[in-house]
Amino acid sequence: MVANDTAGNLTHCGVPGMFVRTPPGPGPLLQFNNHQTVKTMEDTDLQALMARLELLINRVEQLKGQNGLLLAQEKTWREERAHLIEKNEIARRKVESMISRLKALEQDS
């Protein structure tokens, strides 16, 4: 048995049992004749990505501010709710007290 060191460089060519030897390397890459064109495209892509990232960061900061306001409103509403529950309980006790007194007056007469 003979080991084939270039077996990884074989590509199926579409014909059953036929393979074509491919040159070693990182594989098919998009290549440009002018390196300046590649650099310009990379710079443009990088600038676009940075612009989108900046928009995303601004949006996150905006949402953090809105979240802080909503949390403050929630706290205020919870405090107001607790105060209203307390007032409701006081009113309920007063009504129960009046009903008890009215029943007592009714039994005395």
DRENPA-3360 file (N, C-alpha, C; in nm, 2 decimals, always signed):
BEGIN
1 = MVANDTAG = +0.08/-0.12/+0.00/+0.00/+0.00/+0.00/+0.09/+0.12/+0.00 ~ +0.06/+0.22/-0.09/+0.14/+0.34/-0.10/+0.05/+0.46/-0.05 ~ +0.12/+0.54/+0.04/+0.05/+0.65/+0.09/+0.05/+0.77/-0.01 ~ -0.06/+0.84/-0.02/-0.07/+0.95/-0.12/-0.08/+1.08/-0.04 ~ +0.03/+1.15/-0.04/+0.04/+1.28/+0.04/-0.05/+1.38/-0.02 ~ -0.08/+1.37/-0.14/-0.16/+1.48/-0.21/-0.31/+1.44/-0.22 ~ -0.35/+1.34/-0.15/-0.49/+1.30/-0.16/-0.59/+1.41/-0.12 ~ -0.54/+1.50/-0.03/-0.63/+1.61/+0.02/-0.64/+1.71/-0.09;
9 = NLTHCGVP = -0.56/+1.71/-0.20/-0.57/+1.81/-0.30/-0.65/+1.76/-0.42 ~ -0.72/+1.65/-0.41/-0.80/+1.60/-0.52/-0.94/+1.65/-0.50 ~ -1.00/+1.69/-0.62/-1.14/+1.74/-0.62/-1.21/+1.66/-0.72 ~ -1.33/+1.62/-0.69/-1.42/+1.55/-0.78/-1.46/+1.64/-0.89 ~ -1.44/+1.59/-1.02/-1.47/+1.68/-1.13/-1.60/+1.65/-1.20 ~ -1.69/+1.57/-1.14/-1.82/+1.55/-1.19/-1.84/+1.42/-1.27 ~ -1.73/+1.36/-1.31/-1.73/+1.23/-1.38/-1.71/+1.12/-1.28 ~ -1.80/+1.02/-1.27/-1.78/+0.92/-1.17/-1.64/+0.86/-1.17;
17 = GMFVRTPP = -1.58/+0.86/-1.06/-1.45/+0.80/-1.04/-1.33/+0.89/-1.09 ~ -1.36/+1.01/-1.14/-1.25/+1.09/-1.18/-1.23/+1.21/-1.09 ~ -1.11/+1.24/-1.06/-1.07/+1.35/-0.97/-0.97/+1.43/-1.04 ~ -0.96/+1.56/-1.01/-0.87/+1.65/-1.07/-0.78/+1.70/-0.95 ~ -0.65/+1.71/-0.98/-0.56/+1.76/-0.87/-0.57/+1.91/-0.87 ~ -0.59/+1.96/-0.75/-0.60/+2.11/-0.73/-0.47/+2.15/-0.67 ~ -0.43/+2.27/-0.70/-0.30/+2.32/-0.64/-0.32/+2.34/-0.49 ~ -0.21/+2.32/-0.41/-0.22/+2.34/-0.27/-0.23/+2.49/-0.24;
25 = GPGPLLQF = -0.30/+2.52/-0.13/-0.32/+2.66/-0.09/-0.45/+2.67/-0.01 ~ -0.48/+2.79/+0.03/-0.60/+2.81/+0.11/-0.73/+2.79/+0.04 ~ -0.73/+2.76/-0.09/-0.85/+2.74/-0.16/-0.88/+2.86/-0.25 ~ -1.00/+2.85/-0.32/-1.03/+2.96/-0.41/-1.06/+3.09/-0.33 ~ -0.99/+3.19/-0.37/-1.00/+3.32/-0.31/-1.03/+3.42/-0.42 ~ -1.11/+3.53/-0.38/-1.13/+3.64/-0.47/-1.00/+3.72/-0.48 ~ -0.94/+3.73/-0.59/-0.82/+3.80/-0.60/-0.84/+3.92/-0.70 ~ -0.77/+4.03/-0.67/-0.77/+4.14/-0.75/-0.63/+4.17/-0.80;
33 = NNHQTVKT = -0.62/+4.23/-0.92/-0.49/+4.26/-0.97/-0.43/+4.38/-0.90 ~ -0.51/+4.46/-0.85/-0.46/+4.58/-0.79/-0.49/+4.57/-0.64 ~ -0.39/+4.57/-0.55/-0.40/+4.56/-0.41/-0.47/+4.68/-0.35 ~ -0.46/+4.80/-0.42/-0.53/+4.92/-0.37/-0.68/+4.90/-0.38 ~ -0.73/+4.83/-0.48/-0.87/+4.80/-0.49/-0.92/+4.72/-0.37 ~ -0.85/+4.62/-0.33/-0.88/+4.53/-0.22/-0.88/+4.62/-0.09 ~ -0.78/+4.70/-0.07/-0.76/+4.78/+0.05/-0.88/+4.88/+0.05 ~ -0.92/+4.94/-0.06/-1.03/+5.04/-0.06/-1.16/+4.97/-0.02;
41 = MEDTDLQA = -1.18/+4.85/-0.08/-1.30/+4.78/-0.05/-1.30/+4.74/+0.10 ~ -1.19/+4.69/+0.15/-1.18/+4.66/+0.30/-1.20/+4.78/+0.38 ~ -1.15/+4.90/+0.34/-1.17/+5.02/+0.42/-1.31/+5.06/+0.42 ~ -1.38/+5.05/+0.30/-1.52/+5.09/+0.29/-1.60/+4.99/+0.37 ~ -1.58/+4.86/+0.37/-1.65/+4.77/+0.45/-1.63/+4.80/+0.60 ~ -1.51/+4.83/+0.63/-1.48/+4.85/+0.77/-1.55/+4.98/+0.82 ~ -1.54/+5.08/+0.74/-1.61/+5.21/+0.77/-1.76/+5.19/+0.78 ~ -1.82/+5.11/+0.69/-1.96/+5.08/+0.70/-2.00/+5.00/+0.83;
49 = LMARLELL = -1.91/+4.90/+0.86/-1.93/+4.83/+0.98/-1.92/+4.92/+1.11 ~ -1.82/+5.01/+1.11/-1.80/+5.10/+1.22/-1.92/+5.19/+1.23 ~ -1.97/+5.24/+1.12/-2.09/+5.33/+1.13/-2.21/+5.25/+1.19 ~ -2.23/+5.13/+1.14/-2.34/+5.05/+1.20/-2.32/+5.02/+1.35 ~ -2.20/+4.99/+1.38/-2.17/+4.97/+1.52/-2.19/+5.09/+1.61 ~ -2.16/+5.21/+1.56/-2.18/+5.33/+1.63/-2.33/+5.36/+1.64 ~ -2.41/+5.33/+1.54/-2.56/+5.34/+1.55/-2.61/+5.24/+1.66 ~ -2.56/+5.12/+1.66/-2.60/+5.02/+1.75/-2.57/+5.07/+1.90;
57 = INRVEQLK = -2.45/+5.12/+1.92/-2.41/+5.17/+2.05/-2.50/+5.29/+2.09 ~ -2.53/+5.38/+2.00/-2.62/+5.49/+2.03/-2.76/+5.44/+2.07 ~ -2.80/+5.34/+2.00/-2.94/+5.28/+2.03/-2.94/+5.21/+2.16 ~ -2.83/+5.14/+2.20/-2.82/+5.08/+2.33/-2.83/+5.18/+2.44 ~ -2.75/+5.29/+2.42/-2.75/+5.40/+2.52/-2.89/+5.46/+2.53 ~ -2.96/+5.48/+2.42/-3.09/+5.53/+2.42/-3.19/+5.44/+2.50 ~ -3.18/+5.31/+2.47/-3.26/+5.21/+2.54/-3.23/+5.20/+2.69 ~ -3.10/+5.22/+2.72/-3.07/+5.22/+2.87/-3.13/+5.34/+2.94;
65 = GQNGLLLA = -3.13/+5.46/+2.87/-3.20/+5.57/+2.93/-3.35/+5.55/+2.94 ~ -3.41/+5.50/+2.84/-3.55/+5.47/+2.85/-3.58/+5.37/+2.95 ~ -3.50/+5.27/+2.97/-3.52/+5.17/+3.07/-3.51/+5.23/+3.21 ~ -3.41/+5.32/+3.23/-3.40/+5.39/+3.36/-3.53/+5.47/+3.39 ~ -3.58/+5.54/+3.29/-3.70/+5.61/+3.31/-3.82/+5.52/+3.35 ~ -3.83/+5.41/+3.27/-3.94/+5.32/+3.30/-3.93/+5.26/+3.44 ~ -3.81/+5.23/+3.48/-3.79/+5.17/+3.62/-3.82/+5.28/+3.72 ~ -3.79/+5.40/+3.70/-3.83/+5.51/+3.79/-3.98/+5.52/+3.80;
73 = QEKTWREE = -4.05/+5.52/+3.68/-4.19/+5.52/+3.68/-4.26/+5.40/+3.75 ~ -4.20/+5.29/+3.73/-4.25/+5.17/+3.80/-4.24/+5.18/+3.95 ~ -4.13/+5.23/+4.00/-4.11/+5.25/+4.14/-4.22/+5.35/+4.19 ~ -4.24/+5.46/+4.12/-4.34/+5.56/+4.16/-4.48/+5.50/+4.17 ~ -4.51/+5.42/+4.06/-4.64/+5.36/+4.06/-4.66/+5.25/+4.17 ~ -4.55/+5.18/+4.20/-4.56/+5.08/+4.31/-4.58/+5.15/+4.44 ~ -4.51/+5.26/+4.46/-4.53/+5.34/+4.59/-4.67/+5.40/+4.59 ~ -4.72/+5.45/+4.48/-4.86/+5.50/+4.48/-4.96/+5.39/+4.50;
81 = RAHLIEKN = -4.93/+5.27/+4.44/-5.02/+5.16/+4.47/-5.03/+5.12/+4.61 ~ -4.91/+5.11/+4.67/-4.90/+5.07/+4.82/-4.98/+5.18/+4.90 ~ -4.96/+5.30/+4.87/-5.03/+5.41/+4.94/-5.19/+5.40/+4.92 ~ -5.23/+5.37/+4.80/-5.37/+5.35/+4.77/-5.43/+5.23/+4.84 ~ -5.35/+5.12/+4.85/-5.39/+5.00/+4.92/-5.41/+5.03/+5.07 ~ -5.32/+5.11/+5.12/-5.32/+5.14/+5.26/-5.45/+5.23/+5.29 ~ -5.47/+5.33/+5.20/-5.59/+5.41/+5.22/-5.72/+5.33/+5.20 ~ -5.72/+5.24/+5.11/-5.84/+5.15/+5.09/-5.86/+5.06/+5.22;
89 = EIARRKVE = -5.76/+5.02/+5.28/-5.77/+4.94/+5.40/-5.82/+5.02/+5.52 ~ -5.78/+5.15/+5.53/-5.83/+5.24/+5.63/-5.98/+5.26/+5.61 ~ -6.02/+5.29/+5.48/-6.16/+5.31/+5.45/-6.24/+5.19/+5.48 ~ -6.19/+5.07/+5.45/-6.26/+4.95/+5.47/-6.29/+4.93/+5.62 ~ -6.19/+4.96/+5.70/-6.20/+4.94/+5.85/-6.31/+5.04/+5.90 ~ -6.30/+5.17/+5.85/-6.40/+5.27/+5.89/-6.54/+5.23/+5.86 ~ -6.56/+5.17/+5.74/-6.69/+5.13/+5.70/-6.74/+5.01/+5.78 ~ -6.65/+4.92/+5.81/-6.69/+4.80/+5.90/-6.72/+4.85/+6.04;
97 = SMISRLKA = -6.65/+4.95/+6.09/-6.68/+5.01/+6.22/-6.81/+5.08/+6.22 ~ -6.85/+5.15/+6.11/-6.98/+5.22/+6.11/-7.09/+5.11/+6.10 ~ -7.07/+5.01/+6.02/-7.17/+4.90/+6.01/-7.19/+4.84/+6.15 ~ -7.08/+4.81/+6.22/-7.09/+4.75/+6.35/-7.17/+4.84/+6.45 ~ -7.14/+4.97/+6.44/-7.21/+5.07/+6.53/-7.36/+5.08/+6.49 ~ -7.39/+5.08/+6.36/-7.53/+5.08/+6.32/-7.60/+4.95/+6.37 ~ -7.54/+4.84/+6.36/-7.60/+4.71/+6.41/-7.62/+4.72/+6.56 ~ -7.52/+4.78/+6.63/-7.54/+4.79/+6.77/-7.65/+4.88/+6.81;
105 = LEQDS = -7.66/+5.00/+6.74/-7.77/+5.09/+6.76/-7.91/+5.02/+6.73 ~ -7.91/+4.94/+6.63/-8.03/+4.88/+6.58/-8.08/+4.78/+6.69 ~ -7.98/+4.71/+6.75/-8.01/+4.61/+6.85/-8.06/+4.67/+6.98 ~ -8.01/+4.79/+7.01/-8.05/+4.86/+7.13/-8.19/+4.92/+7.12 ~ -8.23/+4.95/+7.00/-8.36/+5.01/+6.99/-8.47/+4.91/+6.98;
% end
